[in-house]
Amino acid sequence: MADIINLRSAKKAAIRAKSRAQGDENAAKFGRSRAEKTAEKLRAEKAKALLDAHKRETP
């Protein structure tokens, strides 16, 4: 004998699983940790400072 399931609950569970999978995919694609963001910011600041140090002063 088959188990009786509520189709509405099954549909909602499937939608939740699909949404969760999409969220995980986006997090892997676009997400960065705090350390990565900080490192990127520091690299950008260092590159800007290096570029500014080589600018010529025009009177």
PyMOL commands that set and color helices and strands:
alter all, ss='L'
color gray80, all
select helices_A, chain A and resi 7-30+34-53
alter helices_A, ss='H'
color red, helices_A
deselect
rebuild
show_as cartoon
